[in-house]
Amino acid sequence: MIRILVIAFLLIHINVLAGVDDEWLKIKVNDDKAQSLSRVFETVMPGGNVIINVIAHDQSKINITSDHGRLVYKGERKWKYFAPEKPGNYNVVINDITTDKSITLIIFVLTPSADQEGEYLNNYRIGNYPDDNYKGNKNYTKPEGFIEVTESNKNLFITPHFQLKQFLCKQKSEWPKYLLLNPRLLIKLEFLVEALNESGHDVVTLFIMSGYRTPYYNKAIGNVKYSRHIYGDAADVYVDENLDGVIDDLDENGKSEMKDAHVLHSLLSNLEKDPENEHLIGGIGSYKKNSAHTYFIHVDTRGYRARW
């Protein structure tokens, strides 16, 4: 009897520790879902603020610091970060000193769109956003500001598997460049990388064939007026670990074909079926190869389900 009780105690103890390890540290930024990626980002207007909720096993063992801006503890695991007035990228580091685990929250203070003169923002051609919201959807409103990308921050990892430069518009220009990028899109892409690795594919990142597009560039290539790419929450992607410009053989039949794009499509569709991921719902589409590109999928977080 004693032996059974000891074994039961040990099993419970192991399960509790496992649960703590799985949930070692999470943050909830503003009204978004809590998550535990080691690197995340958020955008804010100059002088604006960001609410950071920290979820940890022992709240008293959390250390949170910022390199610029001001952090104010509001109680109940909540901090308010007051951003600098100067556009740029700044770090807030949340560290669990018990486990030595940490999350780096990158705060991008945006360059206001009000600074745009005509079609240009600091000599970078943005073009003009539609004056109306598509079908009255708030996700189609004009942006308040843009992330400034420079030669010094272009290589910055904004999540564990993706760098800022991967999402730049393809139009040619000098530095600085500007873009929109929705944090939810990156969370969705990180989920896809995780799902690929769990299914046996050794994937470091995804090839971003097209990320942000300025309205100017989007019009120049003949794309639709309300493309999600101009709002910064869409990407055309495929897996290309050997960098040969061809989608990898994900269904392991020895060929690169449309079925490999369908693997990505299916993984994302399964992701959206989980009620916990309702905030990531959007469009998923598969595309055939042509003379310009390989098979790929489109993914976005437009806020409603679309499939093609």
N, C-alpha and C positions, 0 to 999 in steps of 0.2 A: 504493500500500500504506500509506504514511504517512498519507495523507488518510483512509483507511478506519479506521485505528487511532485517529486524532484524533476522528473522528465517533463511533466506538464509545465512546471515553472520555467524550466530552461527554454522550452519551445515558445512560451509566451514572451520571455525576455528577448529571445532572438528575433521574433516577429516585430516586437516594439522597436528594437534597434534598427532593423531593416526598414521599418516605416520612417524612422527619423532620418536614416541615410537617404531614402528616396525623396524626402521632403526637406533636405538639409537647409535650403534657403530659397525663398521666393520673394519676388517683389510685385506689387500691383501699382502700375503707373496711371494716375488719374482714374478714369472709369473703366480701364481695360481689365482683361482677365489676368490673374496672378500667374506668373510663370517663372521658371528657374534657369533660363539660359544664362551662361556666364557673361555674355555681352549683349546688351540691348540698347536701343536708342529711343529718344523722344524729341519732338520739335516744339519750339515755343517762340513766340514773338519777343522782341527786345523788351526787357523789363518785366516779362510775364512770369508766371509761376507754374510749377509742376508739383502735384501731390504724390508722394511716395509712401506706400504702405509696405512694411517689411514683415514677412512671415518667417519665423524661425523657431527652433526647438526651445531655445532659451533667449528671450528677448533682451535680457540684461547683458548678454554677451555680444551684442551687435555694436559695431563701430561704423559710423557713416561719415564720410568726409567729402569735400568738394575742392577742386583746384581753383575755381572762380565761382562767383555768385555767393549766395547766402542760404544756409540751411537753418530752419527753425523747427524744433520738435513741438508737435501739436498734441502729443499724448496718444495713447492707444495705438502704439506701433506706427504712428503717422508722422512724416516730416513734410514740410513745405519748403520747396526750393525756389528761391527768387533769382531769376536769371539776370545776367549782365545786360547792359544796354547794347553792347557791341556784338554784332553778328559773328558767329564762329562756332567751334565745337569745344565743349567743356565736359569734364568728367566728374561724376559722382560715384564713389566707390563704397559699396556696402559689404562689410567684412564680418563673418561669423568667427570670432576669435577662439571659439571652442573647437571648431573643425578646421579653421584656417581656409574656409571656402569663401569665395567672394563673387559679387556681381558688379560689373562696371556698367553704369548707366551713362551713355553718351548723350549729352544735351546739345542739340543743334539750335542755336539762336538764329532765327531766320532773317534773311535780308528782305525787308518789306517790299511787297509788289508795288506799293505806292511810289517806290523809288524808280520804277520803270519809266523810261521816257520813250514814248511811242512804242515801237516793238522791241526796244533794247533795254537791258538791265546791265549797267556797267559794261557796255560794249558787247554783251552777249545777247544774241537775237532770240527772244522768247516768242514773239508773235502775239496774237490776240486770242484770249479765251472767249468761248461763246458767252453772250450776254444773258442767255436764259438757262435755267436748270432743266436738263433733260427729264421730261415727265414729272417735273416738280420734285425730283429726287435731290436731297441735300448733299449727296455724294458727288454732285455735278456742279457745285458752286465754284466760283473763281477762287484761286488760292490767295491767302493773305500774305504769304511770303515764300521764299525759296532757300534751300540749303546751298550755301556757297562751297564749291569744290575747288581746291587749289592744288598745286603741285606738291605741297607739303602734307595735305590730309587725304589725297586721293587713294592712298593705299590702306587707309584706316579700316580695320575690321569692325563693322557695325553690329554684327552678330558672329557667333563662332565660325561660320563657314562662308561668310560673304563680306566682300570689301566694297567700300563706297563707289569706287571707280567702275565696278561691274554694271552699274545702273545708269551711267551717264548717257545722255542722248548722243547718237552717232554723228550729229552734225559737226563739221570742222570749225574750230574756233581757238582763240588764244585763251590763256588762263586769266581770271577765274572763269569757271563754268558754273551753271546753276541747275538744280533739279528739284523735283518733288519726289518724296519717298515715304510711303505709308508704312509705319512699323508693323502693321498687321500682315502686310504682304511678306515681309521678312520672316515673321513667325510661321506663316504658312509654308514658305520655302524651306525653313529649318525642319518643319514636320516632315516634309517630303524627303529631305536628306536622311533624317532619322529612320523613316519607313524603308527607304532603299537599303540602308545598312542593316536593318533588322531582317530584311528579306534575303540577305546574303551578298549584297553588292557593296564593294568597298568604294564608297563615294566621298570625296573630300569637299566638293562643291558642285554646283550646276553651272553649265555654260549659259550665260544670260545673252541670248541673241539680240534681244531688244528689251530695254527697261523703260526708263522715262523718255518721253518724246516731247519736245516743245511743240506748241500749236503750229509754229512756223514749219518745223521739220515734218510734223505729222501731215500737214496740208501738202507739203512738197512731194511726199511719197504717195500721195493720193489716198490716204487712209480716211476712215469715216470721221466726221466732225466731232463726235462725242466719244472717241476712243478712250478707254480707261488708261491708256498709256500717258495721256497728257495730264492726268490727275495723280500720277505717281503711285498707283496701286495695281499695276499690271506688269507682267514680264512674260516673254516668250523664251522657253528654256528647253534644254535637253541635257542628257548625261554624256560627257565626253572626257573621260578620265585619261585617255591616251592622246588627247589634243589633236586628233586627225580631222576634225571638222565634220565627223559623221557620228550620229547617235550610237551609243554603245549597245551591244547585244544583250538587252535586259531579260529577254525571255529564253536566252541560252539555246537558241536553235541554230547557231552558227551564222546568222545573217543579220544585217542591219536593215530593218524594215518598219512598216507602219505599226506592227504589233508591239514594237519597243516603245513607241509613243503611247500606245494604249496601256502599257504597264504603268506609266506615270499618271495617265488619266484616271485609271482605276484606283491607284493609291490615294490620290487626292479626293476622288469621289467618296471613298470609304472614310476619309478624314472628316468630310463634311456631314456624314451621316450621324456622327457622334454629337448629341445635343450640347456637349461641353464646348464644341467648336462652332457654335452658331455665329459667333462674331467674325468668323473667317469665311463665311459663305460668299460665293461669288461665281465667276465664270471659269469654265474649264473647256478648252477646245483642242482638238488634235488636227495637225496639218501634215499634208503629204510633202515629200521632198520635191524640189525643182532644181533648175540650173543654178540658183542662187543660194540654196540652203538645204539642209538635211531635214528629216522628220523632226517635229518638235511639238510642244504643247504650249498653249496660252493659259495663264493662270492669273486671276485677279480677285480682289475682295470688294466687289461693287456693292455688296449688301443684300443681294438677292441671287437666287440660283439660276444660272444659265449654262446650257450644255450644247456643244456642237462637235 
